[in-house]
Amino acid sequence: MNPKTVSPASPHLDSEGVRQTTTHPITIKDKTPVEKPIVIAESATISPAPQKRAQTVAPEAETETIVYDPEAIAQHYRRRPFLILRRTLAIVWPSTIFALSLWWDRRLGKINQNQQKRAIQLKQLLTNLGPAYIKIGQALSSRPDLVPPTYLEELTHLQDQLPPFPNEVAYRFIQEELGAHPDQIYAELSPQPLAAASLGQVYKGKLKTGETVAVKVQRPDLQQKIALDLYIMRGLAAYAKKTFKNLRSDLVAILDEFGSRIFEEMDYIHEGKNAERFEQLYGHIPDIYIPRIYWEYTRRRVLTMEWITGTKLTNLEAMQKQGINASYLIEVGVQCSLRQLLEHGFFHADPHPGNLLASPEGKLVYLDFGMMSEVKRQQRYGLIEAVVHLVNRDFEGLGQDYIKLEFLTPDTDLTPIIPAFAAVFNDALSSTVAEMNFKSITDQLSALMYEFPFRVPAYYALIIRSLVTLEGIAINIDPNFKVLSKAYPYVAKRLLTDQAPELRASLQDLLFKQSGFRWNRLENLIRNARNSPDFDLNQTLEQTVNFLYSERGTFIRKKLVNEIVNGLDIFGRNTWENLTFAFRQRLGLAANEIPATTETPKSLEHIQRIWAILQETPGFDPIEMISIITKLLLKPETQQMGQQVIGGLTQRTLARLIRELLISDQSLTEPEAEYREDTPPRLALPVSVENR
C-alpha cells in the first residue's frame, strides 16, 4: 500500500468571518475496498446489503473544515453595518410586499382566487432570500395540516427543483476538489444537473469502474450567504429574548444549534461520515436502505454517492402504479425514527420528502445526511418516560420528566403545573392512544409554556422539526395516520425489555401503587409491545425473569407476594364461606344467610387475559414456556417467595381466627347480642374489630 497524505486542521477566519482550517501534512496508509459495491441504477435492483459493507476511508487529501463560530461571525459583520442594512432591507422589503398582498386579497375577498399566484410568489420569495429561508420552505412543504394544497405543491419545488448554478462553476469546483477535470474522473456525467437543492445540485454520472453515481456539488459563496443570514437572525433572536420577558425559550441557543447543523451540512466529508454511521446504526432495519459513499471522489464541496432510483413518498400515484405500499413505508420510517431518537440518539434532522424515497423494490431510502443531530442518553430515557407518563395520565411523573429534559429547572414548583398538565392535555388524552395526534400534543404544550416558566432546549427544536415533518408526510399519505399510535408499541417494548435503571424505575412506578399491582397497565403494555416489529417474546421473558430475580427486583418480588397472598386469601375465604353455607343449608340453619361471592379474583382475571395475549403473540412456544416455568420453580428465590406466601396466608388466618374469638367473647357478655328470631343474618365476610 502506498502512503497517502492527510492534513489535520488548525482554525483561522476567512474574509467573511467564517472559521476555516488550514492543514499540515502527516502520513497514513491507504485503504481500498475489498467487496464489490452495491449499485442502484435505473435498470438495476437493490442487492441485499452485506452484514458489514466494504468501505474506503474518508479522503485524506488536503482540505478545509468549516466550523460555525457565532462570535467570529459577529466580530466580522459588526464592522460592516452597511452590508447588514442592505441584506436586512433585501429580506424585509419583499417579505412586507408579500404580506401586504395577502392582506389585500383578504380585504377584497380574493384569497382563493389568487392562491395559486401567491403560492408561486412565496416560493420565489424564499428562493431569492437564499438557503436559510429555503430550509424554512422545505419544512413547510411537508405540512398539509398547516399549509393549503396549492402552497404545498409550489413549496415542494424547493426540495430539489431550485434554479441551478452554471456548469462551469460546478466543473471548476470538481477540478479544485478532486484535482482533475470531470471528464478525467467520471466515465459519464449528465450535461445538466438533474436536481438542485438549497445547498448544492446533483448530476448523474458513471465511474470508470462502471458504477452509476450521484455527484453533488456545492453552491458558490454558500458560507458567506448563510453566515450573514444567521448573524441577522441571531441579532433578532437576542433582541426578542431581551425585550419579551414572557419568551422563555432560548432562541439564541436554538439558532446556534441550527447554525451548527447547517454549517456541518456544508461539509460533504462530514455528510459522508454521517451516512456511514447512519448505515451502521440503522441499515439492519428491514426495508431501510442507505446509499454508499465513494470516498475517492468525495471532498468538502463535492460528494459522490451511489445513484438511487426512487419515488418521493408524497407521489402516491407513482407508488401505486409500482405496487408500493406507501403506508407501510411510513410505518418503517416511524420505526426507524424511534430508534434514532430513543435508542442511539443519532437522528436525521431534515427528513423532508426530497430526502425520503421509495425504491422500486419497496424499500425506504434515506438521502442527504448533512443535517444530523444527537440526543443524549439522559434525554432519550426522559423522552420515553414522558410518553409513558403522558399516555397513563401520570402528570406528577410528567412534571419530573420535564425537569430531566431541561424544560424546567430543578427548583421549579410543580404544584400549579401538575393540574395544568391535566387541563391542557385533556383534549388530547380524551381519545385512545391510537387516535392521539403528535402535533395536537405539541400545540397543547406550546400553549402551556406561555403560562409557566418553561424553556425550550436547543436540541428539542430539531427533534420537533424532525417528528412533525415525518408526521406531515404521513398525513399526506393517510390523513388518519397517528405517529404516536405507531410509536407506543416500541415505547412499551423498550419499557418491558430495557435494563436501564431509569426505565426499570419508570416501569415500577407505572405498575405499582399503594393499593396494589396495576394489572390493567401490564396488560396494556404487553398488548402494545407485541405490535412492535422487533418484539421478541422469548427474549422479553428471559430479560424479565433475570430482572425479577436480581437484587433490583427484590421490591417487585415483595409486591408480587402481597398480590398472591391477597388473591389466595380472598379466594380461600370465599370458598370456605360457601362450603360452610352449603353445610348449614343442608342442616336448615342458613335460611336467612347470604352466600359469599363466587366471582373470580380480579388479579386472576387479568392473569388469564395476559396469558391469552401471550398465546396470540408471534413467537409464543408452549414448550419454551413450560421450560421457563420449570426453571423458575427451581430457583431459590421462587421457593423463598412460596414460603413468604404460605407465611402471609397463615398470619392472616390466625389473625382472623383471633378476631372471630374476640367477637364471640364480647357477644357473650352483651345481653343485646343474645339470639333472637329477628337477629339479622351474620355477614359472610367478618367485620374487623376496628369497624364494629
C-alpha positions as CSV (number, residue, x, y, z in Angstrom):
1,M,0.0,0.0,0.0
2,N,1.2,3.4,-0.9
3,P,1.2,6.1,1.8
4,K,-1.3,9.0,1.4
5,T,-1.0,12.5,2.8
6,V,-3.6,13.8,5.3
7,S,-4.0,17.2,6.9
8,P,-5.1,17.8,10.5
9,A,-6.8,21.1,11.0
10,S,-5.9,24.3,12.7
11,P,-8.5,27.1,12.8
12,H,-8.4,30.6,11.3
13,L,-11.0,33.0,10.0
14,D,-11.6,33.8,6.3
15,S,-12.5,37.1,4.9
16,E,-16.2,36.6,5.7
17,G,-15.6,35.7,9.4
18,V,-16.2,32.0,8.8
19,R,-13.9,29.8,10.8
20,Q,-11.7,27.7,8.5
21,T,-8.9,25.2,9.0
22,T,-5.5,25.1,7.4
23,T,-3.6,21.8,7.0
24,H,-0.3,20.3,7.8
25,P,0.6,17.0,6.1
26,I,1.0,13.8,8.0
27,T,1.1,10.2,6.6
28,I,-1.2,7.3,6.9
29,K,-1.6,4.1,4.9
30,D,-4.1,4.0,2.0
31,K,-7.1,1.6,2.2
32,T,-9.1,0.2,-0.7
33,P,-12.5,-1.6,-0.8
34,V,-12.5,-5.4,-0.5
35,E,-16.0,-6.0,-1.8
36,K,-17.9,-5.0,-4.9
37,P,-20.1,-2.1,-4.1
38,I,-23.9,-2.3,-4.3
39,V,-25.4,-0.2,-7.1
40,I,-28.9,1.0,-7.7
41,A,-29.3,2.1,-11.3
42,E,-32.4,2.7,-13.3
43,S,-32.4,-0.8,-14.6
44,A,-30.9,-2.4,-11.6
45,T,-32.3,-3.9,-8.4
46,I,-31.2,-3.4,-4.9
47,S,-28.9,-6.3,-3.8
48,P,-29.1,-7.4,-0.2
49,A,-26.7,-5.4,1.8
50,P,-23.8,-7.4,3.3
51,Q,-23.6,-7.5,7.1
52,K,-20.7,-5.2,7.0
53,R,-20.4,-3.0,3.9
54,A,-16.9,-2.6,2.5
55,Q,-15.7,1.0,2.9
56,T,-12.9,3.1,1.6
57,V,-11.7,5.6,4.1
58,A,-12.6,9.3,4.1
59,P,-10.5,11.4,1.8
60,E,-7.0,12.2,3.1
61,A,-6.1,15.0,0.6
62,E,-5.5,18.5,1.8
63,T,-8.9,20.1,2.6
64,E,-10.6,22.6,4.8
65,T,-13.2,22.1,7.5
66,I,-15.7,24.8,8.3
67,V,-17.0,25.3,11.8
68,Y,-19.9,27.5,12.9
69,D,-18.4,30.2,15.2
70,P,-21.0,32.9,16.1
71,E,-18.5,35.1,17.9
72,A,-16.2,35.2,14.9
73,I,-19.1,35.8,12.5
74,A,-20.3,38.7,14.8
75,Q,-16.9,40.2,15.0
76,H,-16.6,40.2,11.2
77,Y,-20.0,41.7,10.5
78,R,-20.0,44.4,13.3
79,R,-17.5,46.2,11.1
80,R,-19.8,46.1,8.1
81,P,-23.1,47.9,9.1
82,F,-24.0,48.9,5.5
83,L,-23.8,45.3,4.4
84,I,-26.1,44.3,7.2
85,L,-28.5,47.1,6.4
86,R,-28.6,46.2,2.7
87,R,-29.3,42.5,3.5
88,T,-31.9,43.3,6.1
89,L,-33.7,45.5,3.6
90,A,-33.4,42.8,1.0
91,I,-35.3,40.4,3.4
92,V,-37.8,42.8,4.9
93,W,-38.9,44.7,1.8
94,P,-40.1,41.7,-0.4
95,S,-41.5,40.0,2.7
96,T,-43.6,43.1,3.6
97,I,-44.9,43.3,0.0
98,F,-45.9,39.7,0.1
99,A,-47.7,40.1,3.5
100,L,-49.5,43.2,2.2
101,S,-50.6,41.2,-0.9
102,L,-52.2,38.6,1.3
103,W,-53.8,41.3,3.4
104,W,-55.2,43.0,0.3
105,D,-56.6,39.7,-1.0
106,R,-58.4,39.2,2.2
107,R,-59.9,42.7,2.1
108,L,-61.2,42.1,-1.4
109,G,-62.3,38.5,-0.7
110,K,-59.9,37.1,-3.3
111,I,-58.0,34.7,-1.1
112,N,-59.0,31.6,-3.1
113,Q,-58.9,33.3,-6.4
114,N,-55.3,34.5,-6.0
115,Q,-54.0,31.5,-4.1
116,Q,-52.0,29.9,-7.0
117,K,-50.4,33.3,-7.7
118,R,-49.5,33.9,-4.1
119,A,-48.1,30.4,-3.7
120,I,-45.7,31.0,-6.7
121,Q,-44.7,34.3,-5.2
122,L,-43.9,32.7,-1.8
123,K,-41.8,30.0,-3.5
124,Q,-39.9,32.7,-5.5
125,L,-39.5,34.9,-2.4
126,L,-37.9,32.1,-0.4
127,T,-35.8,31.1,-3.3
128,N,-34.5,34.6,-3.7
129,L,-33.8,35.0,0.0
130,G,-31.4,32.1,-0.1
131,P,-30.5,28.8,1.5
132,A,-31.6,29.6,5.1
133,Y,-35.1,30.6,4.0
134,I,-35.3,27.7,1.6
135,K,-34.9,25.4,4.6
136,I,-38.0,27.0,6.1
137,G,-39.9,26.4,2.9
138,Q,-38.8,22.8,2.8
139,A,-40.1,22.3,6.3
140,L,-43.5,23.9,5.4
141,S,-43.7,21.7,2.2
142,S,-44.4,18.6,4.3
143,R,-47.2,20.1,6.5
144,P,-50.5,19.6,4.7
145,D,-52.3,20.2,8.0
146,L,-50.8,23.8,8.1
147,V,-50.4,24.8,4.5
148,P,-53.1,24.8,1.8
149,P,-52.6,22.3,-1.0
150,T,-51.8,24.9,-3.6
151,Y,-49.0,26.3,-1.5
152,L,-47.8,22.7,-0.7
153,E,-47.5,22.0,-4.4
154,E,-45.3,25.0,-5.0
155,L,-43.2,24.6,-1.9
156,T,-42.3,21.0,-2.8
157,H,-40.2,22.5,-5.7
158,L,-37.9,23.9,-3.0
159,Q,-36.8,20.3,-2.2
160,D,-34.9,19.7,-5.4
161,Q,-36.1,21.9,-8.2
162,L,-34.4,25.2,-7.4
163,P,-32.6,27.2,-10.1
164,P,-29.2,25.6,-10.8
165,F,-25.9,27.5,-10.9
166,P,-23.8,27.3,-14.1
167,N,-22.0,24.0,-15.1
168,E,-18.7,25.9,-15.5
169,V,-18.8,26.8,-11.7
170,A,-19.6,23.2,-10.8
171,Y,-16.9,21.8,-13.0
172,R,-14.4,24.2,-11.6
173,F,-15.3,23.1,-8.0
174,I,-14.9,19.4,-9.0
175,Q,-11.5,20.1,-10.5
176,E,-10.4,22.1,-7.5
177,E,-11.6,19.5,-5.0
178,L,-10.7,16.3,-6.9
179,G,-7.6,17.5,-8.8
180,A,-8.7,16.8,-12.3
181,H,-11.4,17.8,-14.8
182,P,-14.7,15.9,-14.5
183,D,-14.0,14.3,-17.9
184,Q,-10.9,12.7,-16.5
185,I,-12.6,11.5,-13.3
186,Y,-16.0,10.2,-14.5
187,A,-16.8,8.0,-17.4
188,E,-20.1,9.9,-17.8
189,L,-21.7,13.0,-16.3
190,S,-25.1,14.3,-17.2
191,P,-24.9,17.6,-19.3
192,Q,-27.2,19.4,-16.8
193,P,-27.9,18.8,-13.1
194,L,-30.9,16.6,-12.5
195,A,-31.8,18.2,-9.2
196,A,-30.9,21.5,-7.5
197,A,-31.5,22.0,-3.7
198,S,-30.7,24.6,-1.2
199,L,-27.0,23.9,-0.7
200,G,-26.0,22.2,-3.9
201,Q,-27.0,20.5,-7.2
202,V,-26.8,16.9,-8.3
203,Y,-25.5,15.3,-11.5
204,K,-25.9,11.7,-12.6
205,G,-22.6,10.1,-13.5
206,K,-20.8,6.9,-14.0
207,L,-17.4,5.9,-12.6
208,K,-14.8,4.4,-14.9
209,T,-15.3,1.2,-12.9
210,G,-18.9,1.1,-14.1
211,E,-20.9,2.2,-11.0
212,T,-23.7,4.7,-11.5
213,V,-23.3,7.6,-9.1
214,A,-24.9,10.8,-8.0
215,V,-22.4,13.7,-7.9
216,K,-23.4,16.6,-5.6
217,V,-21.6,19.9,-6.0
218,Q,-22.0,22.8,-3.5
219,R,-23.3,26.2,-4.5
220,P,-20.8,29.1,-4.7
221,D,-20.5,31.6,-1.9
222,L,-22.7,29.5,0.3
223,Q,-20.8,30.1,3.5
224,Q,-20.9,33.8,3.2
225,K,-24.6,34.0,2.4
226,I,-25.6,31.7,5.3
227,A,-23.2,33.3,7.8
228,L,-24.7,36.7,7.0
229,D,-28.3,35.5,7.4
230,L,-27.5,33.7,10.6
231,Y,-25.9,36.8,12.0
232,I,-29.1,38.9,11.3
233,M,-31.4,36.1,12.7
234,R,-29.2,35.8,15.8
235,G,-29.4,39.5,16.4
236,L,-33.2,39.5,16.1
237,A,-33.3,36.5,18.5
238,A,-31.2,38.2,21.0
239,Y,-33.4,41.3,20.8
240,A,-36.6,39.3,21.2
241,K,-35.1,37.4,24.2
242,K,-34.2,40.7,25.9
243,T,-37.4,42.6,25.0
244,F,-40.1,40.0,25.5
245,K,-39.8,38.8,29.1
246,N,-42.5,36.1,28.6
247,L,-40.4,34.5,26.0
248,R,-38.6,31.8,28.0
249,S,-37.2,29.8,25.1
250,D,-33.5,30.4,24.4
251,L,-33.9,31.5,20.8
252,V,-30.2,32.3,20.5
253,A,-29.3,28.8,21.6
254,I,-31.8,27.3,19.2
255,L,-30.5,29.4,16.3
256,D,-26.9,28.4,17.2
257,E,-27.9,24.7,17.1
258,F,-29.4,25.3,13.7
259,G,-26.3,27.2,12.6
260,S,-24.0,24.4,13.7
261,R,-26.1,21.8,11.8
262,I,-26.3,23.8,8.6
263,F,-22.5,24.5,8.7
264,E,-21.9,20.8,9.1
265,E,-24.2,20.3,6.1
266,M,-21.9,22.4,4.0
267,D,-19.1,20.0,4.7
268,Y,-19.6,17.0,2.4
269,I,-16.9,15.0,4.1
270,H,-18.9,15.3,7.3
271,E,-22.0,14.3,5.5
272,G,-20.3,11.2,4.1
273,K,-19.2,10.1,7.6
274,N,-22.8,10.7,8.8
275,A,-24.1,8.5,6.1
276,E,-21.8,5.7,7.1
277,R,-22.6,6.0,10.7
278,F,-26.3,6.0,9.9
279,E,-25.9,2.9,7.9
280,Q,-24.1,1.1,10.7
281,L,-26.8,2.0,13.2
282,Y,-30.0,1.6,11.2
283,G,-29.1,-0.2,8.0
284,H,-30.1,-3.5,9.6
285,I,-33.7,-2.4,10.0
286,P,-35.9,-4.3,7.4
287,D,-36.6,-2.3,4.3
288,I,-34.3,0.6,5.2
289,Y,-31.6,1.4,2.7
290,I,-28.7,3.9,2.8
291,P,-26.6,4.7,-0.3
292,R,-22.9,4.1,-0.4
293,I,-20.3,6.9,-0.3
294,Y,-17.4,6.8,-2.7
295,W,-14.6,8.4,-0.7
296,E,-12.1,8.5,-3.6
297,Y,-14.3,11.0,-5.3
298,T,-15.6,13.0,-2.3
299,R,-14.2,16.2,-0.8
300,R,-15.7,19.1,1.2
301,R,-17.6,20.7,-1.8
302,V,-18.0,17.5,-3.9
303,L,-19.8,14.3,-2.8
304,T,-20.0,11.2,-4.9
305,M,-22.5,8.6,-3.7
306,E,-24.5,5.6,-5.0
307,W,-27.2,6.6,-7.5
308,I,-30.7,6.0,-6.2
309,T,-33.7,5.5,-8.4
310,G,-36.8,6.1,-6.3
311,T,-40.1,7.9,-5.9
312,K,-40.9,10.6,-3.4
313,L,-43.2,9.4,-0.6
314,T,-45.6,12.2,-1.5
315,N,-46.1,10.9,-5.0
316,L,-48.9,8.5,-4.2
317,E,-50.0,7.9,-7.8
318,A,-46.5,6.8,-8.9
319,M,-46.1,4.5,-5.9
320,Q,-49.5,2.9,-6.5
321,K,-48.5,2.2,-10.2
322,Q,-45.4,0.4,-8.9
323,G,-47.3,-1.6,-6.3
324,I,-45.5,0.1,-3.4
325,N,-47.3,0.2,-0.1
326,A,-46.9,3.8,1.0
327,S,-48.5,3.4,4.4
328,Y,-46.1,0.5,5.2
329,L,-43.1,2.6,4.3
330,I,-44.3,5.4,6.5
331,E,-44.5,2.9,9.4
332,V,-41.0,1.7,8.5
333,G,-39.9,5.4,8.7
334,V,-41.6,5.9,12.1
335,Q,-39.9,2.8,13.5
336,C,-36.5,4.0,12.2
337,S,-37.1,7.5,13.7
338,L,-37.9,5.9,17.0
339,R,-34.6,4.1,17.1
340,Q,-32.8,7.3,16.0
341,L,-34.4,9.4,18.8
342,L,-34.8,6.9,21.6
343,E,-32.2,4.1,21.1
344,H,-29.0,5.5,19.6
345,G,-29.7,9.2,19.7
346,F,-28.2,9.9,16.3
347,F,-31.0,11.2,14.1
348,H,-31.8,12.6,10.7
349,A,-32.9,16.2,11.4
350,D,-34.1,17.0,7.8
351,P,-36.4,14.3,6.7
352,H,-38.4,16.3,4.1
353,P,-40.0,14.4,1.1
354,G,-36.9,15.1,-1.1
355,N,-34.8,13.1,1.3
356,L,-37.0,10.1,1.7
357,L,-37.6,7.9,-1.4
358,A,-39.4,4.6,-2.1
359,S,-37.2,2.3,-4.2
360,P,-38.8,0.1,-6.9
361,E,-38.3,-2.8,-4.6
362,G,-40.4,-1.2,-1.8
363,K,-37.5,-0.1,0.4
364,L,-37.4,3.3,2.2
365,V,-34.2,5.1,1.1
366,Y,-32.7,7.9,3.2
367,L,-30.7,10.6,1.4
368,D,-28.9,13.8,2.5
369,F,-27.1,13.2,5.8
370,G,-25.8,16.8,6.1
371,M,-28.2,17.9,8.8
372,M,-27.9,15.4,11.7
373,S,-28.2,15.8,15.4
374,E,-27.9,13.8,18.6
375,V,-29.9,13.2,21.7
376,K,-28.0,12.5,24.9
377,R,-28.7,9.3,26.9
378,Q,-30.5,11.0,29.7
379,Q,-32.7,12.9,27.2
380,R,-33.5,9.7,25.4
381,Y,-34.7,7.9,28.5
382,G,-36.5,11.1,29.6
383,L,-38.5,11.1,26.3
384,I,-39.6,7.5,26.8
385,E,-40.7,8.2,30.4
386,A,-42.5,11.3,29.3
387,V,-44.5,9.3,26.6
388,V,-45.4,6.6,29.2
389,H,-46.5,9.2,31.8
390,L,-48.5,11.1,29.3
391,V,-50.3,8.1,28.0
392,N,-51.1,6.9,31.5
393,R,-52.1,10.4,32.8
394,D,-49.3,10.4,35.4
395,F,-48.9,14.2,35.4
396,E,-46.7,14.3,38.5
397,G,-44.3,11.9,36.8
398,L,-44.6,14.1,33.6
399,G,-43.5,17.1,35.6
400,Q,-40.4,15.3,36.8
401,D,-39.7,14.3,33.2
402,Y,-39.7,17.9,32.0
403,I,-37.1,18.7,34.7
404,K,-34.9,15.8,33.4
405,L,-35.4,17.0,29.8
406,E,-34.3,20.5,30.9
407,F,-37.6,22.2,30.1
408,L,-37.9,23.2,33.8
409,T,-35.2,23.9,36.4
410,P,-34.8,21.5,39.4
411,D,-36.1,24.2,41.7
412,T,-39.4,24.8,39.8
413,D,-42.5,24.4,41.9
414,L,-44.6,21.7,40.2
415,T,-47.6,22.2,42.4
416,P,-49.5,24.5,39.9
417,I,-48.1,22.8,36.8
418,I,-49.4,19.3,37.5
419,P,-53.1,20.3,37.4
420,A,-52.3,22.5,34.4
421,F,-51.0,19.4,32.6
422,A,-54.3,17.7,33.2
423,A,-56.2,20.6,31.9
424,V,-54.1,21.3,28.8
425,F,-53.8,17.7,27.7
426,N,-57.4,16.8,28.5
427,D,-58.5,17.0,24.8
428,A,-55.5,15.0,23.5
429,L,-56.0,12.4,26.2
430,S,-59.7,12.1,25.8
431,S,-59.1,9.8,22.8
432,T,-57.3,6.5,22.8
433,V,-53.6,6.2,22.1
434,A,-54.4,5.2,18.5
435,E,-56.2,8.5,18.0
436,M,-53.7,10.8,19.6
437,N,-52.0,13.2,17.2
438,F,-48.4,14.3,17.8
439,K,-49.0,17.8,16.5
440,S,-52.0,18.3,18.8
441,I,-49.9,17.4,21.8
442,T,-47.1,19.7,20.8
443,D,-49.6,22.5,20.2
444,Q,-51.2,22.0,23.6
445,L,-47.7,22.0,25.2
446,S,-46.8,25.2,23.4
447,A,-49.9,26.9,25.0
448,L,-48.8,25.7,28.4
449,M,-45.3,27.1,28.1
450,Y,-46.5,30.7,27.9
451,E,-48.1,30.4,31.4
452,F,-45.4,28.7,33.3
453,P,-41.6,29.0,33.5
454,F,-40.8,26.6,30.7
455,R,-37.8,27.0,28.4
456,V,-37.2,25.1,25.1
457,P,-33.8,23.4,25.0
458,A,-31.9,23.8,21.7
459,Y,-31.9,20.1,21.0
460,Y,-35.7,19.9,21.3
461,A,-36.3,22.2,18.3
462,L,-34.7,19.8,15.8
463,I,-36.5,16.8,17.3
464,I,-39.8,18.5,16.9
465,R,-38.9,19.6,13.4
466,S,-38.0,16.0,12.5
467,L,-41.1,14.4,14.0
468,V,-43.5,17.0,12.8
469,T,-42.1,16.7,9.3
470,L,-42.4,13.0,9.4
471,E,-46.0,13.2,10.6
472,G,-46.7,15.7,7.8
473,I,-45.5,13.2,5.2
474,A,-47.6,10.5,6.9
475,I,-50.7,12.7,6.9
476,N,-50.3,13.4,3.2
477,I,-50.4,9.6,2.6
478,D,-53.1,8.8,5.2
479,P,-55.0,11.7,6.8
480,N,-55.8,9.4,9.8
481,F,-52.2,8.3,10.4
482,K,-51.1,8.9,14.0
483,V,-47.4,8.8,14.8
484,L,-47.9,8.3,18.5
485,S,-50.1,5.2,18.0
486,K,-47.3,3.7,15.9
487,A,-44.7,4.8,18.3
488,Y,-46.3,3.5,21.6
489,P,-45.7,-0.2,20.8
490,Y,-42.0,0.5,20.5
491,V,-42.1,2.5,23.7
492,A,-43.9,-0.3,25.5
493,K,-41.4,-2.8,24.3
494,R,-38.5,-0.7,25.5
495,L,-40.2,-0.3,28.8
496,L,-40.6,-4.1,29.2
497,T,-37.1,-5.1,27.9
498,D,-34.6,-2.3,28.5
499,Q,-32.4,-3.0,31.5
500,A,-31.5,0.7,32.1
501,P,-32.2,1.7,35.7
502,E,-34.1,4.8,34.6
503,L,-36.7,2.7,32.7
504,R,-36.8,0.0,35.3
505,A,-37.7,2.6,37.9
506,S,-40.3,4.0,35.5
507,L,-41.8,0.5,34.9
508,Q,-42.0,0.0,38.7
509,D,-43.8,3.4,39.1
510,L,-46.1,2.5,36.3
511,L,-47.2,-0.9,37.6
512,F,-47.3,-0.4,41.3
513,K,-49.3,1.9,43.5
514,Q,-50.1,1.8,47.2
515,S,-53.3,-0.1,46.7
516,G,-51.6,-2.9,44.7
517,F,-50.4,-4.1,41.4
518,R,-51.9,-2.4,38.3
519,W,-52.6,-5.5,36.2
520,N,-54.5,-3.5,33.6
521,R,-51.4,-1.4,32.8
522,L,-49.2,-4.5,32.4
523,E,-51.9,-6.0,30.2
524,N,-51.9,-2.8,28.1
525,L,-48.1,-2.7,27.8
526,I,-47.9,-6.3,26.6
527,R,-50.7,-5.8,24.2
528,N,-48.9,-2.8,22.7
529,A,-45.4,-4.2,22.8
530,R,-46.3,-7.3,20.8
531,N,-47.2,-5.0,17.9
532,S,-43.6,-3.7,17.7
533,P,-41.9,-5.2,14.7
534,D,-38.8,-6.4,16.5
535,F,-40.6,-7.6,19.7
536,D,-39.0,-10.9,20.8
537,L,-41.3,-12.7,23.3
538,N,-38.7,-15.2,24.5
539,Q,-36.1,-12.5,24.9
540,T,-38.5,-10.3,26.8
541,L,-39.5,-13.2,29.1
542,E,-35.8,-14.0,29.7
543,Q,-34.9,-10.4,30.5
544,T,-38.0,-10.0,32.7
545,V,-37.1,-13.1,34.7
546,N,-33.5,-12.0,35.1
547,F,-34.6,-8.6,36.4
548,L,-37.3,-10.1,38.6
549,Y,-34.7,-12.4,40.3
550,S,-32.0,-9.8,40.5
551,E,-31.2,-7.7,43.6
552,R,-33.0,-4.7,41.9
553,G,-36.1,-6.9,41.5
554,T,-36.5,-7.5,45.3
555,F,-39.1,-4.8,45.6
556,I,-41.2,-6.3,42.8
557,R,-41.0,-9.8,44.3
558,K,-42.3,-8.5,47.6
559,K,-45.2,-6.7,45.8
560,L,-46.0,-9.9,43.9
561,V,-46.0,-11.9,47.1
562,N,-48.5,-9.5,48.6
563,E,-50.7,-9.7,45.5
564,I,-50.6,-13.5,45.5
565,V,-51.5,-13.6,49.3
566,N,-54.4,-11.1,48.7
567,G,-55.7,-13.1,45.9
568,L,-55.4,-16.5,47.6
569,D,-56.8,-15.1,50.8
570,I,-59.9,-13.7,49.1
571,F,-60.4,-16.9,47.1
572,G,-59.9,-19.1,50.2
573,R,-62.3,-17.1,52.4
574,N,-65.0,-17.2,49.7
575,T,-64.5,-20.9,49.2
576,W,-64.7,-21.6,52.9
577,E,-67.8,-19.4,53.4
578,N,-69.5,-21.1,50.5
579,L,-68.7,-24.6,51.9
580,T,-70.0,-23.8,55.4
581,F,-73.0,-22.1,53.9
582,A,-73.9,-25.2,51.9
583,F,-73.3,-27.3,55.1
584,R,-75.6,-25.1,57.2
585,Q,-78.2,-25.0,54.5
586,R,-78.3,-28.8,54.5
587,L,-79.0,-28.7,58.2
588,G,-81.6,-26.0,57.8
589,L,-79.5,-23.4,59.7
590,A,-78.9,-20.9,56.8
591,A,-82.4,-19.9,55.9
592,N,-81.7,-16.1,56.2
593,E,-78.0,-16.1,55.3
594,I,-76.5,-14.8,52.1
595,P,-73.8,-16.9,50.4
596,A,-70.3,-15.4,49.8
597,T,-69.5,-14.1,46.3
598,T,-68.3,-16.6,43.8
599,E,-66.6,-14.1,41.5
600,T,-63.1,-14.9,40.3
601,P,-60.5,-12.5,41.9
602,K,-59.7,-9.6,39.5
603,S,-56.0,-10.4,39.5
604,L,-56.7,-13.9,38.3
605,E,-58.9,-12.5,35.5
606,H,-56.0,-10.2,34.4
607,I,-53.6,-13.1,34.5
608,Q,-55.9,-15.1,32.3
609,R,-56.1,-12.2,29.8
610,I,-52.4,-11.7,29.8
611,W,-51.9,-15.4,29.2
612,A,-54.3,-15.2,26.2
613,I,-52.3,-12.2,24.9
614,L,-49.1,-14.1,25.2
615,Q,-50.6,-17.1,23.3
616,E,-51.5,-14.8,20.4
617,T,-48.1,-13.1,20.3
618,P,-45.8,-14.2,17.4
619,G,-43.1,-16.4,18.7
620,F,-45.1,-18.0,21.6
621,D,-43.9,-21.5,22.2
622,P,-45.7,-23.6,24.9
623,I,-42.8,-25.9,25.2
624,E,-40.4,-23.0,25.8
625,M,-42.9,-21.5,28.3
626,I,-43.0,-24.8,30.3
627,S,-39.2,-24.8,30.3
628,I,-39.1,-21.3,31.7
629,I,-41.7,-22.1,34.3
630,T,-39.8,-25.2,35.4
631,K,-36.6,-23.2,35.8
632,L,-38.5,-20.6,37.8
633,L,-39.9,-23.2,40.2
634,L,-36.3,-24.5,40.9
635,K,-34.9,-21.1,41.7
636,P,-34.2,-20.4,45.4
637,E,-36.0,-17.1,45.1
638,T,-39.2,-18.8,44.0
639,Q,-39.0,-21.2,46.9
640,Q,-38.5,-18.2,49.2
641,M,-41.5,-16.4,47.7
642,G,-43.5,-19.6,48.2
643,Q,-42.6,-19.7,51.9
644,Q,-43.5,-16.0,52.2
645,V,-46.9,-16.7,50.6
646,I,-47.6,-19.6,53.0
647,G,-46.4,-17.4,55.9
648,G,-48.6,-14.5,54.8
649,L,-51.7,-16.7,54.5
650,T,-51.0,-18.3,57.9
651,Q,-50.7,-15.0,59.6
652,R,-54.0,-13.8,58.0
653,T,-55.8,-17.0,59.0
654,L,-54.6,-16.7,62.6
655,A,-55.5,-13.0,62.8
656,R,-58.9,-13.8,61.5
657,L,-59.4,-16.7,64.0
658,I,-58.3,-14.4,66.9
659,R,-60.7,-11.7,65.7
660,E,-63.6,-14.2,65.5
661,L,-62.9,-15.4,69.0
662,L,-62.8,-11.9,70.3
663,I,-66.1,-11.1,68.6
664,S,-67.6,-14.3,70.1
665,D,-66.3,-13.5,73.7
666,Q,-67.7,-10.0,73.6
667,S,-71.1,-11.1,72.3
668,L,-71.4,-13.5,75.3
669,T,-71.2,-10.6,77.8
670,E,-73.7,-8.4,76.0
671,P,-77.4,-9.3,76.6
672,E,-78.3,-7.3,73.4
673,A,-76.4,-9.9,71.4
674,E,-78.5,-12.9,72.6
675,Y,-80.0,-14.9,69.9
676,R,-83.5,-13.8,68.9
677,E,-85.6,-14.7,65.9
678,D,-85.3,-11.2,64.5
679,T,-81.5,-11.2,64.7
680,P,-80.1,-10.1,61.4
681,P,-78.0,-12.6,59.5
682,R,-74.3,-12.7,60.0
683,L,-72.2,-11.3,57.2
684,A,-70.3,-13.8,55.0
685,L,-67.1,-11.8,55.5
686,P,-66.3,-10.9,59.1
687,V,-66.2,-7.2,60.1
688,S,-63.0,-6.0,61.6
689,V,-62.8,-5.1,65.3
690,E,-61.9,-1.5,64.4
691,N,-65.0,-1.1,62.3
692,R,-67.5,-2.5,64.8
